[in-house]
């Protein structure tokens, strides 16, 4: 899977579009289906809101081999909790790649 950004020049990165990152029409249909059967409540802080304001997070990140369209691999997170989890996931991924390089 490609990185979420591409570097155009040192110190400057441009975020790829959501469809380029895998959030295409198929993902949007899956998200609507999931929202119809699962209340949009953050699993970390219990904040409830309309599904459009919540992030549908992959429990096991796609970069770590998580399934993209699996009901058991997604959860609602508010934007704040999603940002915290994403940073932690990226940190864990980076640490694992460094560990693999030293072995």
Buried (B, 14 or more C-beta within 10 A) or exposed (E): EEEBEEEEEEEEEEEBEEEEBBBEEEBEEBBEEBBEEBEBBBBBEEBEEEBEEBBBBBBBBEBEEBEBBEEEBBBBBBEEBBEBBBEEBEEEEEEEEEEEEEE
